[in-house]
Amino acid sequence: MGSIDVSEIVDELTSERIFPTERPEEHAVALSLIDATTVDFSTSCAIWFCETPDQQEGDFNLFSHFRQSLQIALNAYPQWTGHLKSIHSLDPADVRSEAAHFEPHARRYGRVYAHYGTPSDPGVEFVTAESPFTLDTISPATRTTEHPIYNRQEISLKDFVPSVLPVNAVREKDPNTPGLLPPIMAVQVTKLACGGFALSVKVGHPLADITSVVTFVKDWASISSWILSGSKQPAPILDPIFEPDQLDSMAAGDINAEAPDPAILKQVASLPLNRYDWWISTAECPWRPLIPPEYRDKEIEPIGDSMPWSEWDSVSPVSHYLIHLTHAQVESLWKDAVKGSPHESGTIRISRHDAILAHMMSCIARARKQSEDPGPLHCDLTIGLRPALHLETNFIGSPSMIVNVEMSGTQLASSKIPAQERLRAIAHNIRKTINQMTRPAAVGAHLHKLSFETSPQRIWQAFLGSRHLLVTSWARAGIYDVDFGLSASPIIRFAEGVVGDLDGCAVIKEAPPGKDTGDLGGSWTDHGVDVSLHLRAEDMERLIEDPLLLPPT
């Protein structure tokens, strides 16, 4: 089956800006120091592909229902309907009036904030569309059982996502449509030929990671269910926590001082973090470094490593596959990873996620022909900080960081190392790295350094190409725990993240529950795990032919 251009057969019907049913008071809220680092990240974006709703008769209109329930849900998320702005002045005293009350660290160059409840709020882009595709064409019900290695690129999902470009706080705000400022959030509902539908949500990363997106969609679903129930009771109370200063309050030292604390900077230097300086990019860079106008006439001193552009072949074709590991395969990997390890004595606890990632790191290094490579390879792993910092799951923002799990190709994939020993060593290194970075003291030191950066967007802690793997984890995000009240039985066939089609991008997430699988105890791996992987095409060919990719059980 060849690749199908969805754009030819997904027809946009309507596009409009919508707002909460209750107009919020005007507020300007400084986002966290970590939120500011994500300005140039791709959007937080997910698609849910759903079975045919029970409500198909009478006056029920799927588009109208989602529009109505979305507007009510937005009453609890007004910051997503307003503006995302940044500080453009090098003088903290010279800021827009709405930001004058921010603490000094939040008024430094490149820091970002939400400004909403204004007459010029752009609102949320709401798109309706239809497609002659069916669910079985997009994601067969038998995918996880009959097609554990599935070519996701045969049908591109990009046109099931709104085409509007969300605002970038540090770039010029050119309207996507004349007269309309770019929004922070966009939603698309697409009816499918089989009666099912696709629902996609994308939000600017500084205001939402995937946990925030899923929290919102669950809240939206509760409003939907309330409307469909016809209840005379008031709408459910939604309680997302939008308090970015909670995160900044955990920074070490005085982040409002004139200069950073050298002792704290020394702590940060020992942490497992990549530090690539975007502004000193070399001639090999395929894109011109975007040095802000405020700094172009100044001498640019390096504050990190030069980006290794020679390692990234940005023009070769990239393939996208879904790799499904069954519950039994995950358990087998985990048991191999912990057997004879310190986990058994209780000194370190290797998780199933550690084992899955260790397995994939090894397979990818082998596919990239790095089994005898003594040089460092990097897994740039995004880790959530809510548990480590005792933040609630409904804390809204992007409290995460990218850590560097570093090992040589030989350590990852050499055939001279017994497979179980290799897996155990990789998993142990993953867990050791995560534990080192999720200590409150480490996060506090990291926040302290961020508060004094020239620009939070200047430093990249990840890269792509042959020596890097950029991994985002959706483990325990609950992407299948969403119920819009549209059906008496589970309605979500498949949920997918939408990331760039770039060499080395991976998402680890829950697999969809089968209709007859039941509940195996509440673990996120109960129904297996899906790894959504983008890899250079010739490396992907070797990966999917690797007999070790799907472990025996």
C-alpha positions in Angstrom: 0.0 0.0 0.0 1.5 3.3 -1.0 1.4 6.6 0.9 -2.0 8.3 0.6 -2.2 12.1 0.6 -4.9 12.9 3.1 -5.1 16.5 2.0 -6.8 15.3 -1.1 -9.7 13.7 0.8 -10.0 15.6 4.1 -12.3 18.5 3.4 -12.5 21.4 5.8 -16.1 22.5 6.3 -15.8 25.4 8.7 -13.2 27.3 10.6 -14.0 29.8 13.3 -12.6 31.3 16.6 -14.6 30.5 19.7 -14.4 31.8 23.2 -15.5 30.7 26.7 -19.2 31.2 27.5 -18.0 33.4 30.4 -15.7 36.3 29.5 -12.7 36.2 31.9 -11.3 39.3 33.7 -8.1 40.6 32.3 -5.0 38.9 33.6 -1.3 38.7 32.8 0.4 35.7 34.3 4.2 35.0 34.0 4.9 31.5 32.9 7.5 29.4 34.6 11.2 29.5 33.7 10.9 26.0 32.2 7.8 27.0 30.2 9.9 29.7 28.6 12.4 27.2 27.3 9.7 25.4 25.2 8.8 28.4 23.0 10.4 26.9 19.9 9.3 23.3 20.6 6.6 21.8 18.4 3.1 22.1 19.7 1.7 19.6 22.2 -0.6 17.8 19.8 -2.7 14.6 20.0 -5.4 12.9 17.9 -8.1 10.6 19.2 -9.8 8.4 16.5 -13.2 7.3 17.8 -15.8 4.7 17.0 -19.3 5.6 15.8 -21.2 7.4 18.6 -24.6 6.0 19.8 -26.2 9.4 19.1 -26.8 9.2 15.3 -30.5 9.9 15.1 -32.7 12.9 15.6 -31.4 16.4 16.0 -27.9 15.4 17.4 -25.2 17.2 15.6 -21.6 16.1 16.5 -20.0 19.4 15.4 -22.4 21.5 17.3 -22.1 19.3 20.4 -18.3 19.6 20.5 -18.5 23.3 19.9 -20.9 23.9 22.7 -19.1 21.7 25.2 -15.7 23.1 24.3 -16.9 26.7 25.0 -18.1 25.6 28.5 -14.8 23.8 29.2 -12.8 26.8 28.2 -14.3 28.7 31.1 -11.7 26.9 33.3 -8.9 27.4 30.7 -9.2 31.1 29.7 -5.4 31.5 29.4 -5.6 29.2 26.3 -8.0 31.7 24.6 -5.7 34.8 25.0 -2.3 35.9 24.0 1.1 34.3 24.5 3.7 37.1 24.8 7.4 37.5 25.7 9.6 40.1 27.1 11.5 41.8 24.2 13.4 44.4 26.1 16.9 44.0 27.6 15.8 46.4 30.4 13.6 44.6 32.9 12.1 48.0 33.8 11.0 48.6 30.2 8.2 46.1 29.7 4.5 46.4 28.7 2.2 47.7 31.4 0.5 44.4 31.9 3.9 42.8 32.9 5.1 45.6 35.2 4.0 43.7 38.3 6.1 40.6 37.5 9.0 39.6 39.6 12.4 40.8 38.2 13.4 37.3 36.9 10.1 37.2 34.9 10.9 40.5 33.3 14.2 39.5 31.8 14.6 39.0 28.0 12.8 36.1 26.5 10.6 35.2 29.4 7.0 34.5 28.4 3.6 35.1 29.8 -0.1 34.6 29.2 -2.3 37.7 28.7 -6.0 37.0 28.5 -9.4 38.6 29.1 -8.6 41.4 26.6 -10.8 42.7 23.8 -8.2 41.4 21.3 -8.0 37.8 22.6 -7.6 35.6 19.5 -9.7 32.8 20.9 -9.5 29.1 20.0 -9.5 27.9 16.4 -12.3 25.4 15.9 -12.3 23.5 12.7 -14.8 21.0 11.3 -14.0 18.6 8.5 -15.1 15.4 6.9 -13.2 12.5 5.2 -14.2 9.4 3.2 -11.6 7.5 5.2 -12.8 4.9 7.7 -11.3 3.9 11.0 -10.3 0.5 9.6 -8.3 2.3 6.9 -6.6 4.7 9.3 -6.0 2.2 12.1 -7.2 -1.4 11.7 -8.8 -2.8 14.9 -6.4 -5.8 14.5 -3.3 -3.6 14.3 -1.8 -4.6 17.7 -2.4 -8.3 17.2 -1.8 -8.7 13.4 0.5 -5.8 12.6 2.8 -5.2 15.6 5.2 -3.4 13.3 2.9 -1.0 11.5 3.8 1.5 8.8 2.2 4.7 10.1 3.4 6.7 7.1 1.1 4.9 4.7 -1.6 7.4 5.8 -0.4 10.8 7.0 -2.4 12.1 9.9 -1.3 15.7 9.5 -4.6 16.9 7.9 -6.6 15.6 10.7 -4.9 18.4 12.7 -5.8 22.1 12.2 -3.5 23.7 9.8 -3.4 27.0 11.7 0.1 27.8 13.2 -0.2 28.5 16.9 1.5 31.7 18.2 5.2 31.7 18.9 5.8 34.2 21.6 9.3 35.4 20.5 8.5 35.6 16.7 6.6 38.1 14.7 2.9 37.5 15.0 1.9 37.3 11.4 -1.7 36.4 11.2 -2.5 33.0 9.5 -5.6 34.7 8.2 -5.8 38.5 7.5 -7.2 40.2 10.6 -6.7 37.2 12.9 -3.9 36.8 15.3 -2.5 33.3 15.7 -4.2 31.4 18.5 -2.6 29.5 21.4 -4.9 26.5 20.9 -6.6 24.8 17.9 -9.1 22.0 17.7 -10.4 19.9 14.8 -13.3 17.5 14.6 -13.4 15.3 11.4 -16.3 13.0 10.6 -15.2 9.7 9.0 -17.1 7.7 6.3 -17.8 4.9 8.8 -19.6 7.1 11.2 -16.6 7.5 13.5 -14.7 10.7 14.0 -11.2 12.1 14.7 -10.7 14.7 17.4 -7.4 16.6 17.5 -6.1 19.2 19.9 -2.9 21.2 19.7 -1.7 23.8 22.1 1.5 26.0 22.2 4.0 24.1 24.3 4.8 26.8 26.9 1.2 26.5 28.1 0.7 22.8 27.9 2.6 19.5 27.8 0.8 16.3 27.0 -0.4 15.8 30.6 -2.0 19.2 30.4 -3.7 18.4 27.1 -5.1 15.1 28.4 -6.3 16.8 31.6 -8.1 19.4 29.4 -9.6 16.7 27.1 -10.9 14.8 30.2 -12.4 18.0 31.5 -14.0 18.7 28.2 -15.3 15.1 28.1 -16.9 15.6 31.5 -18.8 18.6 30.2 -19.8 16.7 27.1 -21.2 13.8 29.2 -23.1 16.3 31.5 -24.8 17.9 28.4 -25.7 14.5 27.0 -27.1 13.3 30.3 -29.7 16.1 30.3 -29.0 16.6 34.0 -30.7 19.5 35.8 -27.6 19.8 38.1 -25.0 22.5 37.5 -22.1 21.7 35.1 -19.2 19.7 36.7 -16.7 21.9 38.5 -13.3 21.8 36.6 -10.3 22.6 38.7 -7.1 22.8 36.6 -4.2 24.4 38.5 -2.7 27.2 36.5 -0.1 28.6 38.9 3.3 28.7 37.1 4.9 30.5 40.0 4.6 27.2 42.0 7.4 25.9 39.8 9.6 28.9 40.0 9.3 29.0 43.7 11.3 25.8 43.8 14.4 27.4 42.3 17.5 27.4 44.4 19.1 30.7 45.6 17.8 34.2 44.7 16.6 34.2 41.2 15.8 37.9 41.4 19.4 38.8 42.2 21.7 40.7 39.8 23.9 37.7 39.1 23.7 33.9 39.5 25.2 32.1 42.5 28.5 30.5 41.3 28.1 27.6 43.7 24.7 26.7 42.2 26.1 27.0 38.7 28.8 24.5 39.6 26.1 22.0 40.7 24.3 22.4 37.4 27.6 21.7 35.4 27.6 18.2 36.9 24.1 17.3 35.9 23.4 15.0 32.9 22.2 17.7 30.6 23.1 18.6 27.0 23.8 22.2 26.4 23.9 23.2 22.7 24.1 26.9 21.8 21.7 27.8 19.0 23.2 31.2 18.4 26.7 30.0 17.6 25.5 27.5 15.0 28.0 26.7 12.2 27.9 27.0 8.5 26.7 23.4 8.3 23.3 24.5 9.8 20.5 24.1 7.3 18.7 27.0 8.9 20.0 30.4 9.7 20.3 30.9 13.5 17.6 33.2 14.7 19.6 35.6 16.9 17.1 38.2 18.2 17.4 41.7 16.9 18.2 43.0 20.3 21.5 40.9 20.3 22.6 41.1 16.7 24.9 44.1 17.2 26.4 42.6 20.3 29.3 40.2 20.6 28.0 36.7 21.0 30.1 34.7 23.4 29.4 30.9 23.4 27.5 29.7 26.4 27.3 26.0 25.3 28.5 23.5 22.8 28.2 24.1 19.0 25.4 22.0 17.5 26.8 18.9 15.8 25.1 19.5 12.4 27.4 17.1 10.6 25.7 14.2 12.5 22.2 15.1 11.2 21.3 14.2 7.6 18.3 16.5 7.4 17.5 15.7 3.8 17.4 11.9 3.7 13.9 10.3 3.8 12.5 9.5 7.2 10.1 6.6 7.9 7.5 6.5 10.6 6.5 3.1 12.2 4.4 2.1 15.2 6.0 -0.7 17.1 3.7 -2.6 19.5 5.0 -4.6 22.4 2.5 -6.8 24.1 2.0 -6.8 27.9 3.8 -10.2 28.0 6.8 -8.8 26.0 7.0 -5.8 28.3 7.0 -8.1 31.4 9.7 -10.2 29.8 11.9 -7.2 29.1 11.4 -5.9 32.7 12.2 -9.2 34.3 15.4 -9.4 32.2 16.3 -5.9 33.2 15.9 -6.4 36.9 17.2 -10.0 37.2 20.4 -9.9 39.3 20.3 -6.1 39.4 20.3 -3.7 42.5 16.5 -3.5 42.0 16.2 -6.9 43.8 17.9 -5.5 46.9 15.7 -2.4 46.8 18.6 0.1 46.2 17.3 1.2 42.8 13.9 0.5 41.2 14.0 -0.1 37.5 10.6 0.6 35.9 9.0 -1.0 33.0 9.4 2.2 31.1 13.2 2.0 31.8 13.2 -1.6 30.3 11.2 -0.6 27.2 13.4 2.4 26.5 16.6 0.4 27.1 15.4 -2.2 24.6 14.6 0.4 22.0 17.9 2.3 22.5 19.7 -1.0 21.9 17.7 -1.9 18.8 18.1 1.6 17.3 21.8 1.7 17.8 22.0 -1.7 16.1 19.9 -0.4 13.2 22.2 2.6 12.9 25.2 0.2 12.7 26.7 1.6 15.8 27.3 -1.7 17.6 31.1 -1.2 17.6 31.0 2.6 18.0 33.0 3.6 21.1 31.8 7.2 21.0 28.9 8.7 23.0 25.3 8.3 21.8 22.6 10.3 23.4 19.0 9.6 24.4 17.5 13.0 25.0 14.7 11.9 27.3 11.9 14.3 28.3 10.9 13.7 31.9 7.9 15.1 33.7 8.6 16.9 37.0 5.1 16.7 38.6 5.8 13.7 40.8 9.3 14.8 41.8 8.1 18.3 42.8 4.8 17.1 44.3 2.8 19.0 41.8 -0.8 17.8 41.2 -1.6 15.9 38.0 -3.9 18.7 37.0 -1.1 21.3 37.2 -1.2 23.0 33.9 1.9 24.0 32.0 5.1 22.3 30.8 6.9 21.2 34.0 9.4 18.9 32.2 13.0 18.8 31.2 15.2 16.9 28.7 18.0 14.8 30.3 20.9 13.2 28.5 21.1 9.4 28.9 24.6 8.8 27.4 26.2 5.6 26.5 28.6 4.3 23.8 27.3 2.3 20.8 29.3 -0.6 22.1 27.6 -0.5 25.4 24.2 -0.2 23.7 24.4 -2.9 21.0 27.6 -4.9 21.0 27.0 -8.6 20.3 30.0 -9.3 22.5 27.9 -8.4 25.6 25.2 -10.9 26.6 21.8 -9.6 25.7 20.4 -9.7 29.3 23.5 -8.1 30.7 23.3 -5.3 28.1 19.7 -4.6 28.7 20.2 -4.5 32.5 23.1 -2.0 32.1 21.2 0.3 29.8 18.1 0.3 32.1 20.2 0.9 35.1 21.9 3.9 33.4 18.5 5.3 32.4 17.1 5.0 36.0 20.4 6.5 37.5 20.1 9.5 35.1 16.4 10.1 35.9 17.0 9.8 39.6 19.8 12.2 39.5 17.7 14.8 37.7 14.5 14.4 39.6 16.0 15.3 43.0 14.4 18.6 44.1 17.9 20.0 44.7 18.9 19.3 41.0 15.7 20.8 39.7 16.2 23.8 41.9 19.7 24.4 40.7 18.5 24.0 37.0 15.8 26.6 37.6 18.3 29.0 39.1 20.6 28.8 36.0 17.6 29.2 33.7 16.6 32.4 35.5 19.9 34.0 34.4 20.2 32.7 30.8 20.7 35.3 28.1 17.5 33.9 26.5 15.7 30.8 27.7 15.3 29.7 24.0 19.0 29.9 23.2 20.1 26.7 24.8 18.9 23.4 23.3 19.2 20.3 25.5 18.4 17.9 22.7 19.4 17.3 19.1 18.5 14.9 16.3 20.4 12.8 13.8 22.5 9.7 13.9 23.9 10.1 17.5 20.7 11.3 19.2 17.3 9.9 20.0 14.7 12.4 21.2 12.2 10.5 23.4 8.9 11.9 24.7 7.0 9.7 27.1 3.2 9.6 27.4 3.3 6.8 30.0 0.5 7.2 32.5 -0.9 10.2 30.7 -4.2 8.4 30.4 -4.8 9.0 26.7 -7.4 6.2 26.7 -9.2 7.3 29.9 -11.4 9.8 28.0 -15.2 9.4 27.9 -17.3 12.0 26.1 -20.5 10.2 27.0 -21.2 9.4 23.3 -21.5 5.7 23.7 -22.3 3.0 26.2 -19.0 1.2 25.4 -15.4 2.5 25.0 -15.3 4.6 21.9 -11.6 5.4 21.4 -10.0 3.2 18.8 -6.6 4.8 18.7 -4.8 7.8 20.0 -1.6 9.2 18.5 0.8 12.0 19.1 1.8 14.3 16.3 5.5 15.2 16.2 7.9 16.3 13.5 8.8 13.7 10.8 12.5 14.0 11.9 15.2 11.3 12.3 15.3 10.2 15.9 11.9 11.3 17.2 10.1 8.8 19.4 7.0 8.7 21.6 6.4 5.9 24.1 2.7 5.6 25.1 -0.1 3.3 26.2 -1.5 0.9 23.6 -5.3 0.9 23.0 -7.3 -1.5 25.1 -8.9 -4.3 23.1 -12.6 -4.9 23.4 -12.2 -8.2 25.3 -8.9 -7.6 27.2 -10.5 -6.6 30.5 -8.6 -4.9 33.3 -5.3 -6.5 34.2 -4.7 -4.4 37.3 -4.4 -0.8 36.4 -0.9 -0.6 35.0 -0.2 1.7 32.0 1.3 -1.4 30.3 -1.8 -3.7 30.8 -2.6 -3.6 27.1 0.9 -3.4 25.9 2.9 -0.4 24.7 3.1 1.5 21.4 6.4 3.1 20.4 5.8 5.7 17.7 9.2 6.1 16.0 10.6 8.3 13.2 13.9 7.2 11.8 16.0 7.6 8.7 14.5 5.3 6.1 17.5 3.1 5.6 18.0 2.7 9.3 14.3 1.9 9.8 14.6 -0.9 7.2 17.2 -2.5 9.3 15.2 -2.0 12.5 12.0 -3.6 11.3 14.0 -6.6 10.0 15.8 -7.0 13.3 14.7 -10.4 14.8 15.4 -9.0 18.3 13.0 -6.0 17.9 9.9 -8.0 19.1 11.1 -9.9 22.2 10.0 -13.5 22.8 7.7 -14.1 25.8 
